[in-house]
Structure formats: C-alpha cells, structure tokens
Amino acid sequence: QRSPLDTHAPHARGVAKLEAHGDAICTCSADGVVCYWSCAQLQRPVERHAVTDERGKTVPVSCLAFSDPGVDDRELWLGDEFGGAHAARCGGGASGKTIAKPFGASHGGFVASIAAHPAGSAHAARAAD
C-alpha cells in the first residue's frame, strides 16, 4: 500500500525500521538509504543519505538505532541484510553519501534488530543465525 506522501518517497523499497528520538526520526531501507526526518516536517525528509561501505558498495540496511540517544541523535548503528553491523553518522544538515564503518562481529544472516545501551557504550544485535 502506497501513501499520499509517496510523491516524495525517499526510499525505493519499503521502510525496514523507523526509530524516533525527541524531534528526530530516522528511517532505513534495504535500498541503502537512511532518511533523517523532523517531526515538524513530515512531508519529506530533512536529509537523505545513501549508505555505502568503505569500498563504495551499497549497504542494504535492515535496522537502525541511535547509538547514544542521551547525547547525540546523529550517530547511528545500522544492521544489514548480510549480517553486518555498522556505525554511521547522519543528521547535521547535509544530505549525501554516508560511509558506514563496520564494528563488532558479523552475523551469519539478516540482522533483524539492533539496540544501544542508554549510555551509548554498548550495543546488541539479533540476527537470523
């Protein structure tokens, strides 16, 4: 089902995860796009980021979490369809390409969820393996 907002649809595939913190909302999709939204402007994202790895390959993002929700709503942890976990920075006023840096051990399958400790010092991921 498509919504009336699809005229400006920032994702080529369905939204895999939506995460909110204060006025900030982030959405992600397996098309490798993370969008940063403001509750004050839901017609279109404030920023749209094409997420790639360090080699320039699109990261098929399956889930996300704010990495340090108590301090900064621009640092994200991302899970992907191939079992990877990545750190990325979105927000701050500029759309464009965001390089996701791998961290932690990889899973053997689709990462279904990722979460941050409230202090931002640890994370946990759940995958199909």
C-alpha positions as CSV (number, residue, x, y, z in Angstrom):
1,Q,0.0,0.0,0.0
2,R,1.4,3.4,-1.0
3,S,0.7,6.6,0.9
4,P,-0.1,10.1,-0.5
5,L,3.4,11.1,0.7
6,D,4.9,8.7,-1.9
7,T,5.2,11.6,-4.4
8,H,8.4,12.5,-2.5
9,A,9.2,8.9,-1.4
10,P,12.8,8.9,-0.3
11,H,13.0,5.1,-0.2
12,A,12.9,2.9,-3.3
13,R,12.0,-0.1,-1.2
14,G,9.8,-0.5,1.9
15,V,10.9,1.1,5.2
16,A,12.6,-1.6,7.3
17,K,12.8,0.3,10.5
18,L,11.7,3.7,12.0
19,E,13.4,5.0,15.1
20,A,12.4,8.2,16.9
21,H,14.3,10.3,19.5
22,G,12.9,13.7,20.5
23,D,12.1,15.6,17.3
24,A,14.4,13.4,15.2
25,I,13.1,10.4,13.3
26,C,15.3,8.1,11.2
27,T,14.0,5.5,8.6
28,C,16.0,2.9,6.8
29,S,15.5,0.6,3.8
30,A,17.3,-2.2,2.0
31,D,17.8,0.2,-0.9
32,G,20.7,1.5,1.2
33,V,19.0,4.8,2.2
34,V,18.7,6.3,5.6
35,C,16.5,9.3,6.0
36,Y,16.6,11.8,8.8
37,W,13.2,13.4,9.5
38,S,11.9,16.2,11.7
39,C,8.5,15.8,13.5
40,A,7.9,19.4,12.4
41,Q,8.3,18.5,8.7
42,L,7.0,15.0,7.8
43,Q,6.2,15.8,4.1
44,R,9.8,14.9,3.1
45,P,13.0,14.1,4.9
46,V,15.3,16.8,6.1
47,E,18.2,14.7,4.9
48,R,18.6,11.6,2.7
49,H,21.8,9.5,2.9
50,A,22.9,6.8,0.5
51,V,24.8,4.4,2.8
52,T,27.9,2.7,1.4
53,D,30.7,0.7,2.9
54,E,34.3,1.8,2.8
55,R,34.7,0.2,-0.7
56,G,31.7,2.2,-2.1
57,K,29.2,-0.7,-2.1
58,T,25.6,0.0,-1.1
59,V,24.8,-1.3,2.4
60,P,21.3,-3.0,2.4
61,V,20.2,-1.6,5.8
62,S,17.7,-3.8,7.7
63,C,17.6,-2.0,11.0
64,L,19.0,1.0,12.9
65,A,19.3,2.5,16.4
66,F,20.6,5.8,17.7
67,S,24.0,4.9,19.1
68,D,23.9,7.4,22.0
69,P,20.4,8.6,22.4
70,G,21.2,10.5,25.6
71,V,23.7,12.8,23.9
72,D,23.6,12.8,20.1
73,D,20.8,11.9,17.7
74,R,23.1,11.9,14.7
75,E,25.2,8.8,15.5
76,L,23.6,5.6,14.3
77,W,24.2,1.9,14.5
78,L,23.0,0.0,11.4
79,G,22.3,-3.7,10.8
80,D,22.3,-5.1,7.2
81,E,20.8,-8.0,5.3
82,F,24.1,-9.9,5.2
83,G,24.8,-10.0,8.9
84,G,26.9,-6.8,9.2
85,A,26.7,-4.1,11.9
86,H,28.0,-0.6,11.1
87,A,28.5,2.8,12.7
88,A,27.3,5.8,10.7
89,R,26.7,9.5,11.1
90,C,23.5,11.1,9.7
91,G,21.9,14.4,10.5
92,G,23.6,17.7,10.8
93,G,22.1,19.5,7.8
94,A,23.6,17.8,4.7
95,S,22.2,15.0,2.6
96,G,24.5,12.9,0.5
97,K,26.6,9.8,0.8
98,T,27.3,8.3,4.3
99,I,30.1,5.8,4.8
100,A,29.2,3.0,7.3
101,K,32.1,1.7,9.2
102,P,31.8,-2.0,10.3
103,F,32.1,-2.8,14.0
104,G,31.8,-5.8,16.2
105,A,31.5,-9.4,15.0
106,S,29.4,-10.2,11.9
107,H,26.4,-12.5,12.0
108,G,25.7,-15.2,9.5
109,G,22.4,-13.8,8.4
110,F,19.9,-10.9,8.2
111,V,20.2,-8.6,11.2
112,A,16.7,-8.2,12.4
113,S,17.3,-5.6,15.2
114,I,20.0,-3.6,16.8
115,A,19.8,-1.7,20.1
116,A,22.0,0.7,22.0
117,H,22.7,0.8,25.7
118,P,21.3,4.2,27.1
119,A,24.8,5.3,27.9
120,G,25.9,4.6,24.3
121,S,28.8,2.4,25.4
122,A,27.4,-1.0,24.2
123,H,25.1,-2.4,21.6
124,A,23.3,-5.7,20.9
125,A,22.1,-7.2,17.6
126,R,19.7,-10.0,16.8
127,A,20.1,-11.9,13.5
128,A,18.6,-14.9,11.6
129,D,21.6,-17.0,12.5
